[in-house]
Amino acid sequence: MAKKATGRATHTGKTDSGHTRDQKIERLGPITIYKRGLSYYLYYREDGATVRQKIDGNLAVARATAAKVAGALADGRPSPLGYQSTAPHAMVEAYLNSVATVQNLALRTQDRYRAALQRFLDFCEVADLTALDAVNEETIEEFVRWLRQQTRTRNGASKGKRAAYKLGGVKFILSTCRTAFHWARKRRMLPPYSDNPFTAFPIEKLRERDQDEGAKQVFSPDQERQFFDACSGWQRDIFVVLTTYGLRVGELTHLLIEDVDFQSGAIEIRSKAELFWSVKTGRRRQLPLIPATRTILERLIGDRRAGFVFLNEDFFTGKAQPVASFGNPAAFRGKLRQVVEELVVHQPNASERDKRRATTAYCRKMGQIPEKRIRNEFIEIAAAIGCPEYTKAHDLRHLFASRAQEAGTNPLLVQEMLGHTTLDMTRRYTHVGLDAKREALSKVSPPNAPPTSKP
């Protein structure tokens, strides 16, 4: 039989009438590489269906991709070019399950991710988005507009005053979606070789209309003095220690007596599995006792052997007493395990969240201060001294970082004391005041500036 003509040697991928057509380049095993115009395509069959996939790149990229696809098919694995179109709610559910069971992140972090992604799901329902691959930069712009019109309660509380999202809240939701989409892309829930739309979107460039870039306030010396003058004895101990060490609020409320070593003169900040709580970055660190904080901690601990260093106000004033007294830290930890064991007896399918809730309830009876209580106390005191713009006890952490910078402390040492994973994060916490800038200028100004010339 006569051999079929292969076409002109100068074939350009055009029909005689000038239309673009596929031009066969070569075949690698079960994969055929075609060219259409300036783009390359792979043709092959997978699970009985014909696949035609465009390749972003030149012929070398097409050949390399064809080799990967051929290898996967030969091994009985799915083609790396394939993906499963996935509904947003299915991706979110799978991602949150991975966060909980694989990454094993803290429950409070899981709650924040869940709340952020729920806003994404709410938007998908409003915008009638039924698949992840329908999300693009234009979609995200609409998502941002929608978010700016929504309201929420502070810290995700079920009740309370509702207010519009601040810029930080919008950015957190978008960055959480970016992380979730990155996870989904690796699991073939998005088209291969496609960009993560939340990565392409300039999240960090979002601004408020009246935002002053880099403007983060910290107490001036006079404001700080007024703040502590307005504190009660109970409040003063808490906020002095927070300011002295730049602690996170949760690190203070979960500080146990066994974490304070008066003999070596150190405080240890660490995660505590028995309390179902972990340090935000997971970094264990030691902080030195100084005379002022040693005096405070010795008075707060007294002759107690176990339990929390800082107690809620009623326990501090003697109006209430801890539900039990323990002779040593091991006995206290044993009681916490017993609380969980008793829960499991009555509720065999208890989740980690249920166990944490039961443990927290017992810790409250031991006098542990709720983190929210400290935040509320800070807001009330700041408002009382005429500084209502300060709405987070976390501002004291910024104050510590700024003080350390102005004192010329080694940035690596500040990073270690704050428990940051990177110096860049420490930099974000540092806000240099006008006095420090004035002092710096005085050191670099010419000692003998020339006199002003007369006109």
Buried (B, 14 or more C-beta within 10 A) or exposed (E): EEEEEEEEEEEEBEEEEEEBEBBBBEEBEBBBBBBBEEEBBBBBEBEEEEBEBEBEBEEEEBBEBBEEBBEBBEEEEBBBBBBEEBBBBBBBEBBBEBBBEEEEBBBBBBEBBBBBBBBBBEBBEEBEBEBBBBBEEEBBEEBBEBBEEBEBEBEEEEEEEEEEBEEEBBBBBBBBBBBBBBBBBEBBBBBBBEBBBBEEBEBEEBEEEEEEEEEEEBBEEEBBEBBBEBBEEBBBBBBBBBBBBBBBBBBBBBBBBBBBEEEEEEBBBBBBEBBBBBBBBEBEBBBEBEEEBBEBBEEBBEEBBBBBBBBBBEBBEEEBEBEEEBEEBEEBBEBBEEBBEEBEEEEEEBEBEBBBBBBBEBBEEBBBBBBEBBBEBBBEBBEEBEBEEBBEBBBBBBBBBBBBBBEEEEBEEBBBBBBBEEEEBBBBBBBEBEEBEEEEEEEEEEEEEEEEEEE
